[in-house]
Amino acid sequence: MSINTVLYFLLSIIGVYCALALYVFLMQPKLIYYPSVPGRTLEATPAVIGVDYEELTLGTTDGEQLHAWYIPHPQARATLLFAHGNAGNISHRLDSIQVFHELGLNVLIFDYRGYGQSTGKPGENGTYRDAEAAWAYLTKTRGVDPGKIILFGRSLGAAVIADLATRTRPAGVILESAFLSVPGMAATIYPWLPVRWLASYRYDNGDKVTRITHPLLIIHSRRDEIIPFEQGERLFQQANEPKQFLELRGRHNDGFYVSRDEYLVAMEAFLESALSLKSNKGKEGIS
């Protein structure tokens, strides 16, 4: 084999590698957000599970209009602000809404910009603004006491909620199936690419949990096939007290359902603890 042939072969490999790196860099939004999987069309409403709901449009500070549902509970102990994962829309979360309703919670669930019937295109700062709009609706429009709000995020939604939790004072925070950061996740998927340099999205939960001072529940399944269980464990290790950890059975998208009994027990215990702690601090004049 001649030197020219060897050089051509090596240059071809380098060219393919650079092309793949460029593809990953340019396609980041499509690799992170999946509003069209399984689709943006609403497939059902909370009426299917026998609960009343209000259809809402939430305005963001940068002019987007977010589609949302408010599901009241007749004897609510608190209100849960629900940020869902990176695929589909709020109509694909009825199983979770039913669980939270059974726990005696009002639920506000919203679609990020570019998802479901919401306007705009998703992006990291945009999703943070979307969560702010949901928080503002609860605390300002509905006048809900922040000390009676539980923030809940699953998968991508955990990153959105982790950010919101650093800037608000809820009763408690629940992060389910959360990753350490986008660069950290990308490194597990593309270990052969310099993705930590390529990543323009951060969603740095590892940093955010060190700044969350409210009661925190981290939930993860050891069998999660999308976000490694070890990432949930590391988030828990880095988080401040008071904190709790719940290990689920099942996969990324069905762990809460497969582990329903344990899930309900752990959620009930966390709610009791977080709401009691907030109530006692309020009586002592601590915000």
C-alpha positions, 0 to 999 in steps of 0.5 A: 500500500502506497503512502498516498493511499494511506494518507487518502484513507486517513483523510477520509476517516478524518473527513467522515468524523468531522462531518459527523461532529458537524451533523451533531452540532447542527442537529442539536435542537432535533436531537433534544426536542421531540414535539412531533413524536408521537405528535402535536395533536391532542389525543384526549383530555382529562375528561377521559379519566373522569376529572374536571379541567380548565383549558388555559392559554399562558402568555410568556414574557417574550410573547409566546402563547402556551397551551395548558390544563388546570385540573382542580381537586375538590379537596386539594392539599396543594398544587403541582406544577408539572413539566413533562418530558421531551416528546409529545404533549400534555394529552400524553400525560393522563396517567400521571395526572390521574396519579397526582389527582389521587394524591389530592393535588391540583395540577397545572400542566403546560406544553412548552413552546413548539409543543402541542398547541403552543406557539413558537419553537423550543429552546433552552432559555425559552423552556425556562420562560415557559415554566416561569409563565406557569409559575406566574399564572399560579402565584399571580393570576390564581393567587396560590401561596408558593408554600402550597406549590410542588414543582414536578419535572420528568426527564427534560421537564426535570431540567426545566423545573430544576432551573425554576426551583433555583429562582422560586420558593415552592414547598418542594421539588420532585425531579424524576428521570433527570440527567446531569446535563446535556453535555453529560448525556451526550457524552454517554450517547456519543463517547467518540465525539467531543460533544462537551465542546460541541454542546450549545445546550446545557440544562445543567441539573448538576449545578442547579441541584446544588442551589436548590434549598427546598425539600427535594425528591429525586426519582429514578429507575435502575432499568432506565434505558435512556438516562442512566440510573447513575446520573440520578444517583449523582444528582442526589449526592450533589443535592442539599438536604432535605432530600429523598431518593426513590428507586423505581422499577420499569423503564424510562417512560413507565417506571412510575406506572410499573412501580405505582404502589411504591410511587404513591407511598413515597410521593405521599410521604414526601408531600406530607414532609414538604408541606409540613416543613413549609407550614412550620417555617411559615408559622415561625416567620421564615420564608 
